[in-house]
Amino acid sequence: MTQPTNATTSQTVVFFTDTTLCIGCKACEVACKEWNQLPDDGFHLTGMSYDNTAALGASTWRHVTFAERPDGQGGIAWRMMSDVCKHCARAGCLEACPTGAILRTEHGSIYVQPDVCNGCGYCVPACPYGVIDKREDDGRVFKCTMCYDRLGAGQEPACAKTCPTDSIQFGELDELRTRAAQRVEQLHADGFDNARLYGEDPGDGVGGAGAFFLLLDEPEVYGLPPNPVVTTRDLPSMWKHAGVAAATLLVGLAATFFGGRR
């Protein structure tokens, strides 16, 4: 792995998820759990339609969301999407980690080293997507690794390999951005005026994401924040102001000390 950094490279690989192709089969969830040997989620009913995992978490690195929407003709349209860690170009979790447990790999993905994580949890609120989570048994955090071990062997992540409809696509950043833009143009031409991309814009609040999506509805319908912002964005200015305040305090103390001696 590379040293901790918060910048993508020309070798960056990403997920592109076309929600129009998702059939809600959850094959990606199963493949992710099997390959990464993740524990089950309790096998309990959540009351959330066909969703038995409810959300991304320390033991659920892929999560298929289900949402029912009016189709405008008196019926129901399904909005299904396989959600995952966004592997942000500017990752708040990485910036908040005090131990160096979280780093960016040579593939551009964000990776948590479980043997270095001390369970402080600073990264949890730093994620604008609510992805990273702590396990109750030992307190350490876990999330999608983008199947780092498979990438090292020249294989694609298990979820993308398993997806039967190619809703989850994996490849180089520029190639998938181009493919995604072409898909949006095709859908617009077919009358799907609401088709839009989410997460691919390097000018957004996280500098673009390593997992972006083609949506047919508002991001909130899929459980995504409309305007994600890296929570550590103000840290540099905060440290600057803190430094100025500390220097001012020291000057004041020095003036008081030397003035008293006179």
C-alpha positions, 0 to 999 in steps of 0.5 A, a space after each residue: 500500500 501507499 503512504 497515507 494521502 488524500 489525493 487520487 492518481 492516474 491509476 484510480 479505479 472506481 465503481 459506476 452503479 447504473 441504478 436503472 439496471 438494478 433488479 434488487 437481487 442482492 447478489 452483490 451483498 451476498 458476494 461481498 459477505 462471502 468473499 470478505 467473510 463478513 458476519 451476518 446481520 441477524 436475519 431479522 425483519 426490518 419492516 423496510 420493504 424487501 430490505 433485510 440489512 437496513 443500511 451500510 455498516 461494519 458488517 454490511 459493505 454493500 447494501 441494496 436499497 429499495 424505494 417505492 415511488 408513484 409512477 405517474 399512472 396510478 401505480 408504483 415504480 421501484 427505485 433500487 440501488 446497490 450502495 457502497 463506500 464512496 472512496 471519496 477523492 477527499 476523504 474526511 475519514 482519512 483526514 480525521 484518523 489520528 493513528 494512520 489506520 486509514 489510508 489511500 491505496 495505490 488504486 485510489 481506494 480508501 482502506 482501513 487497516 484493522 490491525 492499526 485501528 484503535 477504535 477511537 471512532 473519530 472517522 465515523 462522524 467525519 464521513 458525510 455518507 454515514 458509511 464507516 461504522 464500528 463493530 460492537 464486539 471490539 469497537 474497531 471500524 470497518 467498511 468496503 475495501 474495494 476488495 483490495 486483495 482481489 485488485 492486487 491479483 488483477 481481479 475486479 471486486 466481488 460485487 461487480 464480478 457477481 452483478 448479473 445485470 452489470 448495474 455495478 461496473 468497475 474500471 478506470 475513473 476516466 473510462 467510467 465517467 465517459 461511459 456514465 455520461 453516454 448512458 445519461 445521454 441515452 436515457 434522456 433521448 429515451 425520455 427519462 429526463 430525470 436521469 442524472 449522475 451523482 458523485 462523479 463531479 470533482 467540484 462537489 463537496 468531497 472532490 468527486 467519489 470513487 463510487 458514483 451513481 446514475 439516478 432516476 430520482 432525487 438522491 434522497 430517495 436512494 438514501 444519499 445526501 443531496 450535497 455531501 461535504 467533507 466534514 474536515 474541510 474547515 480544519 486548516 482554517 481552524 488550526 490557523 485561527 487557533 495558532 493566531 489566538 495562541 500567539 496573541 495569548 503568548 504576546 499578551 502574557 509576555 507583555 503582562 510578565 515584563 510589564 509587571 517586572 518593571 
